[in-house]
Amino acid sequence: MPNKKDKTENVDKRPLKSNLQLRSQVSPEANPEANDGNMAEANPSFPIDYDILTAKITDVVGAIVEGKMDVINNKLDVVQATLDGNTRRLDEAETRISKVEDIIADMETRLTRVESKICTFTNRLDDQEARSRRDNLRIFGVKEGVEGANAIAYFEKWLPSLLNMKTKNGRIRLDRCHRSLGEPISGSPRAVIMKLHYPTDKREVLALSGKNKQIFFDGALITIRQDVPQNVRQQRRNFNEACQLLITKGIRFRMLFPATLRFTYENRRFSFDSAEEALKVVSAIGALPPGYTAMTSDVVRTEKCSRMATKRGKVVRTEGIKLPEGNIADTEDSYKYLGIPQANGKCK
């Protein structure tokens, strides 16, 4: 049996070559970068100039970095140019926006003034239209065609006979009379609009129609109302729900011009210009506390203790109060309506 010691002695005891020695065996053409190192390893006396090596590395790295930086600088120049352009555009936009804001602020002020003037003119126009209609009556329920070709002649005699109104020769004088605009609809006759020549006749007609709860003619219910402008009718329609509640609760009410609801409840008089507030209060009637007062938007008016009627600054009639006769107005400038002074002062 062979001895283990002999096997150990037969092992190749040649020293292993280092990695650097293996590299030195590679041809310089295959590994040029390691040639100098191999030469230095093979020949320890070969001199290495680290300054030159550092300079070469610096030149190579500098060339690479410079190329990259040129690309970056070009892109930064483009970005800077874009930013400069955007900055100029933003400055221009801010200038324009500032000018527009100034113009809008001025226009808002002017618009507020114009709206105020339009509101004033609208109210005056409504007042003038209402004044032009104050002698007009609107009659509902008269069947189409009963008046024939001459509506004025027919209704001058028809209206007094309907209300048993005492007039001269059994007729009243009408200036105009016609049906409301629009095509006639079967079963829904158009309203009759008439202008009475004398205001006293109009007031008497309204008073008689108010005394008669229901007026019928030819089997149809006739309703006589004061003719008012379209927008006033629309404002009054907004009170329909509140008025219906008042009718249901048996409370009498009045609609004052242009659209003011007035009624009395438990010796307290209420007057509303807002349909919403009127509906809120009317809905709460029956549950109102004893010391209830109307809301801020309501107008509560007490009973009048006295009355005075004047005409152009002169007292013409008084009720419940005694005043000296003659002029009570003596002003330099007085209110004028259609150019006519309404006071008898120094204004001629």
C-alpha positions as MATLAB code, in Angstrom:
seq = 'MPNKKDKTENVDKRPLKSNLQLRSQVSPEANPEANDGNMAEANPSFPIDYDILTAKITDVVGAIVEGKMDVINNKLDVVQATLDGNTRRLDEAETRISKVEDIIADMETRLTRVESKICTFTNRLDDQEARSRRDNLRIFGVKEGVEGANAIAYFEKWLPSLLNMKTKNGRIRLDRCHRSLGEPISGSPRAVIMKLHYPTDKREVLALSGKNKQIFFDGALITIRQDVPQNVRQQRRNFNEACQLLITKGIRFRMLFPATLRFTYENRRFSFDSAEEALKVVSAIGALPPGYTAMTSDVVRTEKCSRMATKRGKVVRTEGIKLPEGNIADTEDSYKYLGIPQANGKCK';
ca = [
       0.000    0.000    0.000;
       1.505    3.258   -1.027;
       2.266    5.747    1.638;
       0.152    8.928    1.798;
       3.287   10.874    2.334;
       4.595    9.766   -1.027;
       1.467   11.039   -2.776;
       1.933   14.397   -1.191;
       5.467   14.590   -2.293;
       4.470   13.843   -5.894;
       2.259   16.947   -6.092;
       3.537   19.701   -8.419;
       5.243   22.165   -6.169;
       5.706   24.871   -8.843;
       4.643   28.284   -7.583;
       1.302   29.601   -8.934;
       1.522   32.536  -11.274;
      -0.005   35.759  -10.142;
      -2.814   37.460  -12.054;
      -0.409   40.155  -13.172;
       1.976   37.522  -14.569;
      -0.883   35.920  -16.482;
      -1.768   39.259  -17.979;
       1.838   39.784  -19.025;
       1.615   36.652  -21.123;
      -1.182   38.161  -23.185;
       0.054   39.854  -26.347;
       0.320   43.637  -26.285;
      -2.042   43.795  -29.282;
      -4.770   41.963  -27.337;
      -4.402   44.036  -24.167;
      -2.731   47.380  -24.956;
      -4.028   49.030  -21.780;
      -2.177   46.588  -19.591;
       1.023   46.723  -21.624;
       2.617   49.455  -19.592;
       1.590   47.808  -16.384;
       2.927   44.464  -17.550;
       6.119   46.073  -18.579;
       6.348   47.753  -15.247;
       5.661   44.467  -13.499;
       8.046   42.588  -15.652;
      10.592   45.296  -15.394;
      10.514   46.984  -12.037;
      13.004   49.532  -13.289;
      10.496   50.862  -15.928;
       9.645   54.471  -14.904;
       5.931   55.554  -14.556;
       5.163   59.277  -15.020;
       1.990   59.817  -13.070;
       1.735   63.468  -14.096;
       1.583   62.514  -17.756;
      -0.908   59.775  -16.983;
      -3.037   62.199  -14.989;
      -2.845   64.782  -17.760;
      -3.921   62.230  -20.350;
      -6.828   61.074  -18.206;
      -7.774   64.667  -17.556;
      -7.704   65.469  -21.278;
      -9.849   62.465  -22.142;
     -12.368   63.104  -19.379;
     -12.351   66.824  -20.117;
     -13.091   66.211  -23.802;
     -15.986   63.898  -22.916;
     -17.389   66.272  -20.308;
     -16.963   69.257  -22.621;
     -18.929   67.508  -25.341;
     -21.683   66.663  -22.941;
     -21.717   70.178  -21.497;
     -21.992   71.665  -24.985;
     -25.142   69.636  -25.527;
     -26.496   70.682  -22.116;
     -25.639   74.324  -22.733;
     -27.436   74.252  -26.086;
     -30.528   72.807  -24.437;
     -30.305   75.339  -21.607;
     -30.092   78.142  -24.166;
     -33.288   76.859  -25.782;
     -35.007   76.629  -22.377;
     -33.826   80.141  -21.465;
     -35.116   81.546  -24.734;
     -38.464   79.842  -24.163;
     -38.632   81.232  -20.623;
     -37.806   84.721  -21.853;
     -40.561   84.487  -24.458;
     -43.063   83.206  -21.892;
     -42.042   85.978  -19.503;
     -42.680   88.625  -22.164;
     -46.037   87.048  -22.994;
     -46.991   86.917  -19.313;
     -46.026   90.557  -18.857;
     -48.111   91.489  -21.881;
     -51.024   89.370  -20.639;
     -50.841   90.960  -17.165;
     -50.860   94.411  -18.749;
     -53.887   93.573  -20.855;
     -55.695   91.954  -17.912;
     -55.023   95.017  -15.790;
     -56.457   97.269  -18.505;
     -59.494   95.001  -18.888;
     -60.055   94.990  -15.119;
     -59.971   98.772  -15.075;
     -62.424   98.905  -17.973;
     -64.720   96.349  -16.294;
     -64.638   98.265  -13.006;
     -65.641  101.429  -14.835;
     -68.309   99.548  -16.791;
     -69.717   98.034  -13.580;
     -70.090  101.498  -12.099;
     -71.718  102.790  -15.252;
     -73.911   99.687  -15.480;
     -75.128  100.240  -11.925;
     -76.074  103.818  -12.797;
     -77.760  102.687  -16.009;
     -79.712   99.982  -14.179;
     -80.843  102.527  -11.628;
     -81.956  104.885  -14.386;
     -83.713  102.088  -16.243;
     -85.534  101.097  -13.065;
     -86.584  104.713  -12.528;
     -87.703  105.100  -16.139;
     -89.560  101.783  -15.985;
     -91.422  102.865  -12.874;
     -92.274  106.188  -14.492;
     -93.395  104.454  -17.673;
     -95.556  102.056  -15.648;
     -97.021  105.023  -13.818;
     -97.782  106.815  -17.082;
     -99.330  103.679  -18.560;
    -101.427  103.175  -15.439;
    -102.556  106.815  -15.595;
    -103.562  106.362  -19.218;
    -105.619  103.306  -18.195;
    -107.216  104.713  -15.044;
    -110.525  105.358  -16.857;
    -110.459  101.905  -18.468;
    -112.485   98.877  -17.446;
    -111.835   95.254  -18.290;
    -114.944   93.062  -18.392;
    -114.673   89.257  -18.420;
    -117.281   86.680  -19.380;
    -119.108   88.469  -22.208;
    -119.692   86.032  -25.033;
    -117.996   86.659  -28.340;
    -119.982   88.520  -30.989;
    -122.863   89.796  -28.858;
    -121.779   93.383  -29.453;
    -122.068   93.100  -33.216;
    -120.200   95.481  -35.485;
    -120.488   98.561  -33.246;
    -119.113   97.699  -29.818;
    -119.291  101.249  -28.448;
    -123.001  101.693  -29.195;
    -123.819   98.279  -27.751;
    -121.898   98.551  -24.465;
    -122.989  102.168  -23.828;
    -126.478  100.784  -23.144;
    -125.522   97.278  -22.034;
    -123.427   98.304  -19.017;
    -126.066  100.533  -17.284;
    -128.773   97.916  -17.822;
    -126.530   95.172  -16.410;
    -125.837   97.085  -13.175;
    -129.192   98.888  -12.903;
    -127.244  102.103  -13.115;
    -129.131  105.406  -13.232;
    -127.875  107.390  -16.194;
    -129.147  110.025  -18.594;
    -131.010  108.444  -21.506;
    -130.052  104.993  -20.160;
    -126.527  105.080  -21.512;
    -123.012  106.060  -20.529;
    -120.471  107.678  -22.786;
    -117.573  105.525  -23.991;
    -114.540  106.831  -25.854;
    -113.269  103.424  -27.009;
    -114.334   99.824  -26.690;
    -112.809   96.624  -28.118;
    -111.904   93.044  -27.336;
    -108.481   92.106  -26.005;
    -105.851   91.023  -28.489;
    -105.519   87.473  -29.681;
    -107.589   84.948  -31.568;
    -110.919   83.955  -29.957;
    -110.955   80.539  -28.306;
    -114.078   78.444  -28.132;
    -115.539   78.471  -24.631;
    -113.178   81.243  -23.466;
    -114.355   84.670  -24.643;
    -111.863   87.494  -24.800;
    -112.092   90.336  -22.314;
    -113.839   93.565  -23.267;
    -111.734   96.694  -22.710;
    -113.532  100.025  -22.626;
    -112.541  103.590  -21.840;
    -115.219  105.620  -20.114;
    -115.403  109.298  -20.910;
    -116.225  110.387  -17.352;
    -114.166  109.121  -14.380;
    -117.243  109.380  -12.146;
    -118.994  106.791  -14.305;
    -116.043  104.437  -13.936;
    -116.013  104.750  -10.158;
    -119.779  104.182  -10.009;
    -119.510  101.084  -12.203;
    -116.804   99.600   -9.980;
    -118.821  100.424   -6.855;
    -121.973   98.765   -8.203;
    -120.054   95.705   -9.380;
    -118.513   95.429   -5.934;
    -121.898   95.491   -4.227;
    -123.247   92.751   -6.472;
    -121.425   89.578   -5.491;
    -122.282   87.759   -8.701;
    -123.388   89.282  -11.981;
    -124.767   87.051  -14.728;
    -125.575   87.837  -18.328;
    -126.889   85.326  -20.819;
    -126.009   82.537  -18.393;
    -122.357   83.621  -17.996;
    -120.677   85.104  -14.919;
    -119.570   88.685  -15.582;
    -116.529   90.157  -13.794;
    -115.661   93.861  -13.972;
    -112.148   94.976  -13.045;
    -109.998   98.069  -13.290;
    -107.723   97.848  -16.327;
    -104.050   97.858  -15.291;
    -100.761   97.352  -17.198;
     -99.556   93.846  -17.980;
     -96.615   93.888  -15.557;
     -98.891   95.070  -12.748;
    -101.232   92.156  -13.450;
     -98.266   89.806  -13.268;
     -97.180   91.266   -9.923;
    -100.695   90.802   -8.590;
    -100.826   87.205   -9.804;
     -97.915   86.467   -7.502;
    -100.300   87.089   -4.577;
    -102.855   84.516   -5.808;
    -101.847   81.845   -3.291;
    -101.953   84.257   -0.351;
    -105.304   85.664   -1.523;
    -106.728   82.146   -1.827;
    -105.728   81.417    1.765;
    -107.369   84.645    2.902;
    -110.589   83.670    1.099;
    -110.466   80.225    2.695;
    -110.070   81.758    6.160;
    -112.837   84.286    5.550;
    -110.606   87.357    5.775;
    -111.452   90.279    3.518;
    -108.576   91.925    1.682;
    -107.776   94.596   -0.874;
    -105.196   94.877   -3.615;
    -103.825   98.409   -3.790;
    -102.036   99.829   -6.781;
     -99.689   98.691   -8.104;
     -99.443   95.398   -6.194;
     -99.910   95.810   -2.437;
    -101.963   93.306   -0.468;
    -103.810   94.780    2.507;
    -106.053   93.066    5.043;
    -107.100   93.436    8.663;
    -106.844   90.650   11.224;
    -107.812   91.018   14.892;
    -107.959   94.823   14.620;
    -104.481   94.936   13.110;
    -103.921   96.093    9.565;
    -101.264   94.398    7.453;
     -99.910   95.545    4.120;
     -97.423   93.574    2.018;
     -95.475   94.452   -1.096;
     -93.776   91.031   -1.164;
     -95.821   87.974   -2.140;
     -93.470   85.622   -0.273;
     -93.761   87.520    3.009;
     -97.518   87.832    2.581;
     -97.876   84.084    2.072;
     -95.706   83.377    5.107;
     -97.803   85.591    7.396;
    -101.165   84.508    5.970;
    -100.207   80.850    6.404;
     -99.428   81.533   10.075;
    -102.706   83.342   10.762;
    -104.489   81.613   13.615;
    -101.210   80.833   15.329;
     -99.797   84.363   15.553;
     -98.734   85.451   19.048;
    -100.717   88.287   20.656;
     -97.868   90.799   20.354;
     -97.026   89.939   16.768;
     -95.653   92.712   14.584;
     -95.099   92.478   10.871;
     -91.684   91.624    9.463;
     -89.205   94.226    8.341;
     -90.230   93.969    4.698;
     -93.911   94.384    5.611;
     -95.595   97.733    5.878;
     -98.014   98.031    8.789;
    -100.285  101.030    8.578;
    -102.613  102.244   11.333;
    -106.093  103.569   10.755;
    -106.193  107.166    9.553;
    -107.444  109.610   12.165;
    -108.053  112.412    9.666;
    -107.846  113.205    6.005;
    -107.032  116.258    3.920;
    -107.432  116.830    0.202;
    -105.495  119.586   -1.559;
    -105.444  120.899   -5.085;
    -102.445  122.905   -6.247;
    -101.544  123.908   -2.727;
    -105.085  124.759   -1.608;
    -107.129  122.815    0.923;
    -110.320  121.689   -0.763;
    -111.641  119.163    1.763;
    -110.861  117.949    5.295;
    -112.179  115.105    7.436;
    -111.528  115.019   11.167;
    -109.228  118.042   11.103;
    -109.652  121.808   10.713;
    -107.170  123.811    8.680;
    -107.148  127.462    7.576;
    -108.532  128.101    4.162;
    -106.347  129.259    1.324;
    -102.826  128.375    0.324;
    -100.725  126.091    2.481;
     -97.771  125.921    0.060;
     -95.480  128.857   -0.596;
     -92.276  127.598   -2.164;
     -89.929  128.888   -4.797;
     -90.010  125.599   -6.701;
     -92.860  123.173   -6.569;
     -93.546  119.787   -8.058;
     -94.741  119.901  -11.649;
     -96.718  117.296  -13.510;
     -96.676  117.587  -17.312;
     -95.337  121.122  -16.869;
     -98.225  122.214  -14.636;
     -97.254  123.452  -11.139;
     -98.931  121.465   -8.399;
     -98.675  124.223   -5.778;
     -99.988  127.785   -5.763;
     -96.888  129.307   -4.219;
     -94.551  131.679   -5.992;
     -94.174  129.198   -8.837;
     -96.214  130.579  -11.748;
];
